[in-house]
């Protein structure tokens, strides 16, 4: 958030602009301009609608900008910690020694920071370091036994899914011979979407399920399926086994017990730094785009210089008639003898 200090000259310009508008409005009213009278309400209505629209949009944009800034702070803090860990690892490997326990302390520090990823990023940075704002971060997973090959083979079957227990509504997917991969994905996606689960086709042609990170524990612990005894032999509603997509960084696998472990950890730290850098670039781009949308959403502000105001006043005052009188009288409002004397006394 930036705080802009308004100078006194800008205040004068604003007042002058207001005076100029008063002059123009009064002139239009005296001349009996019907078009001016008819356009004014429409202009006010349009301006009010624009302000309401910008106000509603501002909340979303402010949220996106806040999320991006918060995520950038987290990524920069994580990168700083990994840089320190990298230096400690390199020093220990080069000299076969180092400050006792320092490497292990650095690993624990980053592990704690990594566990705070969801809360520290406002729930917009997933385990693969993909920035998802304004949507919530997702957790991808697979369902054991539910492969594309098994779905394209075999007879017709209706699979009924339940999330959250027996009292929840069942979501049915009709599987039949001859379905293409895209048709299978589409049927699963439509059926499971009300339960907060999305489905897409993976890079290797596999089914990839996803749900919000906040709802992942519930899906993992309660997702059940019932078939006709073909792909799920029991024919009864039974819990399914799910496998979460591994996180991009796994500090719990970094070990420091010997030289080989230190080298392996250093390699993983270097890879993690590259991933964090890529994530920072992605979030920085998202922040720049959101900021640009804010700038484009703002109504155009017309700046009026003092030279322009002076020229307008001179033009109005030089014309005979009511406009001249109005311009002069407006300029003289608030000027007293004492003020004139005080001004003349200034060096």
C-alpha positions in Angstrom: 0.0 0.0 0.0 1.3 3.4 -0.9 0.5 6.6 0.8 0.5 9.6 -1.5 1.1 13.0 0.0 -1.0 15.7 -1.6 0.8 19.0 -2.0 -0.9 22.4 -1.4 -0.5 23.2 -5.1 -2.6 20.2 -6.1 -5.2 21.3 -3.6 -5.3 24.7 -5.3 -5.6 23.1 -8.7 -8.5 20.9 -7.4 -10.3 24.0 -6.1 -9.7 25.8 -9.3 -11.0 22.9 -11.3 -14.1 23.0 -9.1 -14.6 26.7 -9.8 -14.2 26.1 -13.5 -16.9 23.5 -13.4 -19.2 25.8 -11.4 -18.7 28.5 -14.1 -19.5 26.1 -16.9 -22.6 24.6 -15.1 -24.0 28.0 -14.3 -23.4 29.2 -17.9 -25.2 26.2 -19.3 -28.1 26.7 -16.9 -28.5 30.3 -17.8 -28.4 29.5 -21.6 -31.2 26.9 -21.0 -29.2 24.1 -22.5 -31.5 21.1 -22.6 -28.7 18.7 -23.7 -26.7 19.6 -20.6 -29.6 19.1 -18.3 -30.5 15.7 -19.9 -26.9 14.4 -19.9 -26.1 15.4 -16.3 -28.3 12.7 -14.7 -27.0 10.0 -17.1 -23.4 11.1 -16.4 -24.0 10.9 -12.6 -25.6 7.5 -12.9 -22.7 6.2 -15.1 -20.2 7.6 -12.6 -22.0 6.0 -9.7 -22.2 2.7 -11.4 -18.5 2.9 -12.3 -17.6 3.6 -8.7 -19.7 0.7 -7.4 -18.1 -1.6 -10.0 -14.6 -0.5 -9.1 -15.4 -0.8 -5.4 -16.5 -4.4 -5.8 -13.6 -5.2 -8.1 -11.1 -3.5 -5.7 -11.8 -6.0 -3.0 -10.8 -8.9 -5.3 -7.8 -7.1 -6.6 -6.7 -6.1 -3.2 -7.0 -9.7 -2.1 -4.9 -10.9 -5.1 -2.2 -8.3 -4.4 -2.1 -9.1 -0.7 -1.8 -12.8 -1.5 0.9 -12.2 -4.0 2.9 -10.0 -1.6 2.5 -12.4 1.2 3.6 -15.3 -0.9 6.6 -13.4 -2.2 7.7 -12.7 1.4 7.4 -16.4 2.2 9.4 -17.4 -0.9 12.1 -14.9 -0.2 12.4 -16.0 3.4 12.6 -19.6 2.3 15.2 -18.8 -0.3 17.3 -17.0 2.2 17.2 -20.0 4.6 18.2 -22.4 1.8 21.1 -20.1 0.7 22.4 -20.2 4.3 22.0 -24.0 4.4 23.8 -24.3 1.0 26.7 -22.3 2.3 26.9 -24.4 5.5 26.8 -27.6 3.5 29.5 -26.5 1.1 31.8 -25.3 3.9 31.4 -28.6 5.8 32.1 -30.6 2.7 35.1 -28.5 1.7 36.8 -28.6 5.1 35.3 -31.8 6.4 34.3 -29.8 9.4 32.2 -26.9 10.4 30.3 -25.5 13.3 28.9 -28.5 15.2 25.2 -28.9 14.6 24.8 -25.9 12.4 23.8 -27.8 9.3 21.3 -29.8 11.2 19.9 -26.6 12.7 19.5 -25.0 9.2 17.7 -28.1 8.0 15.3 -28.0 10.9 14.7 -24.3 10.3 13.8 -24.7 6.7 11.6 -27.8 7.5 9.6 -25.7 9.9 9.2 -22.9 7.3 8.1 -25.4 4.7 5.4 -26.8 7.0 4.1 -23.3 7.3 3.7 -22.9 3.5 -0.1 -23.0 3.4 -0.7 -20.5 6.2 2.2 -18.3 5.2 1.0 -17.9 1.6 -2.7 -17.4 2.5 -3.5 -20.9 1.0 -2.4 -19.9 -2.5 0.9 -21.7 -2.9 0.5 -25.5 -3.3 3.0 -28.3 -2.6 4.3 -28.1 -6.1 5.0 -24.4 -5.7 2.3 -23.4 -8.1 0.6 -20.1 -7.3 -3.2 -20.4 -7.5 -4.6 -17.0 -6.4 -7.4 -16.1 -6.3 -8.3 -19.8 -6.1 -7.2 -21.9 -3.1 -4.2 -24.2 -3.5 -5.1 -27.8 -4.6 -3.8 -31.2 -3.6 -3.5 -33.7 -6.5 -4.0 -37.4 -5.8 -4.7 -40.7 -7.4 -7.1 -43.5 -6.4 -5.6 -46.9 -6.3 -7.1 -49.4 -8.7 -8.8 -46.6 -10.7 -6.6 -46.4 -13.8 -7.5 -45.3 -17.3 -6.7 -48.8 -18.6 -9.1 -50.5 -16.1 -11.9 -48.0 -17.0 -11.5 -48.5 -20.8 -11.6 -52.3 -20.4 -14.3 -54.6 -19.2 -18.1 -54.3 -19.2 -20.4 -51.5 -18.3 -20.5 -50.5 -14.6 -21.8 -47.7 -12.5 -19.4 -46.4 -9.8 -21.0 -44.5 -6.9 -18.7 -42.2 -4.8 -19.2 -40.8 -1.4 -17.2 -38.2 0.5 -17.7 -37.4 4.1 -19.6 -40.5 5.3 -22.6 -42.6 4.7 -25.1 -39.7 5.1 -23.6 -37.8 2.1 -25.1 -37.9 -1.3 -23.7 -40.5 -3.7 -22.1 -39.3 -7.0 -22.4 -41.8 -9.8 -20.2 -42.3 -12.8 -21.4 -44.6 -15.7 -18.5 -46.5 -17.3 -19.1 -48.3 -20.5 -17.0 -49.8 -23.3 -15.6 -47.6 -26.0 -15.3 -44.4 -24.0 -12.3 -42.1 -24.9 -10.0 -40.7 -22.3 -11.5 -37.3 -22.5 -15.1 -38.7 -22.1 -14.0 -40.6 -19.0 -12.4 -37.6 -17.5 -15.4 -35.4 -18.3 -17.8 -37.9 -16.6 -15.7 -38.1 -13.5 -15.3 -34.4 -13.3 -19.0 -33.6 -13.6 -20.0 -36.3 -11.1 -17.4 -35.4 -8.4 -17.4 -31.6 -8.8 -20.3 -31.1 -6.2 -18.1 -33.0 -3.7 -15.3 -30.5 -4.2 -13.2 -32.9 -6.3 -11.9 -32.1 -9.8 -10.6 -34.6 -12.3 -8.1 -34.1 -15.2 -5.9 -36.1 -17.5 -2.3 -36.4 -16.4 0.8 -36.0 -18.6 1.1 -39.8 -18.9 -2.6 -40.4 -19.6 -3.5 -41.1 -16.0 -6.5 -39.8 -14.0 -5.5 -37.0 -11.7 -7.9 -36.1 -9.0 -7.7 -32.8 -7.0 -9.3 -31.1 -4.1 -8.5 -28.1 -2.0 -5.6 -28.5 0.5 -8.0 -27.5 3.3 -10.4 -30.3 2.3 -7.7 -32.9 1.5 -7.8 -34.6 4.9 -11.5 -35.2 4.7 -11.3 -36.6 1.2 -8.4 -38.8 2.1 -10.1 -40.2 5.1 -13.7 -40.6 3.9 -13.7 -41.2 0.1 -15.6 -44.4 -0.6 -16.8 -46.1 -3.8 -19.3 -48.8 -4.7 -19.3 -50.7 -7.9 -21.2 -53.7 -9.4 -18.5 -56.2 -8.4 -16.4 -55.7 -11.5 -13.7 -53.2 -10.7 -14.4 -53.3 -7.0 -15.2 -56.9 -6.1 -17.2 -56.5 -2.9 -20.1 -54.6 -4.6 -20.4 -52.7 -1.3 -19.5 -49.2 -0.3 -15.9 -49.3 0.8 -13.1 -46.9 1.5 -10.5 -46.4 -1.3 -6.8 -45.9 -1.0 -5.5 -42.5 -2.2 -2.0 -41.4 -2.9 -1.2 -37.7 -2.7 1.1 -36.2 -5.3 4.6 -35.8 -3.6 5.6 -32.2 -2.7 8.2 -30.4 -4.8 10.5 -30.1 -1.8 10.9 -32.8 0.8 13.3 -31.6 3.6 12.4 -34.6 5.7 14.5 -36.6 3.3 17.6 -34.5 3.8 20.2 -36.3 5.8 23.6 -35.1 7.2 25.0 -38.2 8.8 28.0 -38.7 6.5 29.7 -37.2 3.5 27.5 -38.9 0.9 24.4 -37.8 2.7 25.7 -34.2 2.8 26.4 -34.3 -0.9 23.0 -35.6 -1.7 21.4 -33.0 0.5 23.4 -30.2 -1.1 22.2 -31.4 -4.5 18.6 -31.4 -3.3 19.0 -27.9 -1.8 20.3 -26.5 -5.1 17.3 -28.0 -6.9 15.0 -26.5 -4.3 16.5 -23.1 -4.7 15.9 -23.3 -8.5 12.3 -24.2 -7.8 11.8 -21.4 -5.4 13.3 -19.0 -7.9 10.9 -20.1 -10.6 8.0 -19.7 -8.1 9.1 -16.2 -7.2 9.2 -15.3 -10.9 5.6 -16.6 -11.4 4.3 -14.8 -8.3 6.0 -11.6 -9.3 4.4 -11.8 -12.7 1.0 -12.3 -11.1 1.6 -9.3 -8.8 2.5 -7.1 -11.7 -0.6 -8.2 -13.6 -2.8 -7.5 -10.7 -1.2 -4.1 -10.1 -1.7 -3.3 -13.8 -5.4 -4.2 -13.5 -5.7 -1.8 -10.6 -4.1 1.0 -12.6 -6.4 0.4 -15.6 -9.5 0.2 -13.3 -8.9 3.7 -11.9 -10.9 6.5 -13.5 -8.8 8.9 -15.5 -7.8 11.9 -13.4 -7.5 15.1 -15.4 -4.8 17.3 -14.0 -5.3 21.1 -14.3 -2.3 23.3 -14.1 -2.3 26.8 -12.6 -1.3 28.2 -16.0 -4.4 26.6 -17.5 -6.6 28.0 -14.8 -5.1 31.5 -15.3 -5.7 31.3 -19.0 -9.3 30.2 -18.5 -9.9 33.0 -16.0 -8.4 35.6 -18.3 -10.6 34.4 -21.2 -13.7 34.4 -19.1 -13.0 37.8 -17.5 -12.3 39.5 -20.9 -15.7 38.6 -22.3 -18.6 41.0 -21.7 -21.7 39.7 -20.0 -22.6 37.4 -17.1 -19.7 35.0 -17.6 -17.2 37.7 -17.0 -19.1 38.9 -13.9 -19.3 35.3 -12.6 -15.6 34.6 -13.1 -14.5 37.8 -11.3 -16.9 37.4 -8.4 -16.0 33.7 -8.0 -12.3 34.7 -7.8 -13.0 37.5 -5.3 -14.9 35.3 -2.9 -13.2 35.3 0.5 -10.8 38.2 -0.3 -10.9 40.9 2.4 -9.0 44.2 2.9 -7.0 42.6 5.7 -5.8 39.8 3.5 -4.8 42.1 0.6 -2.8 44.3 3.1 -1.1 41.2 4.5 -0.2 40.0 1.0 1.2 43.3 0.0 3.3 43.4 3.2 5.1 40.2 2.2 8.7 40.6 1.0 
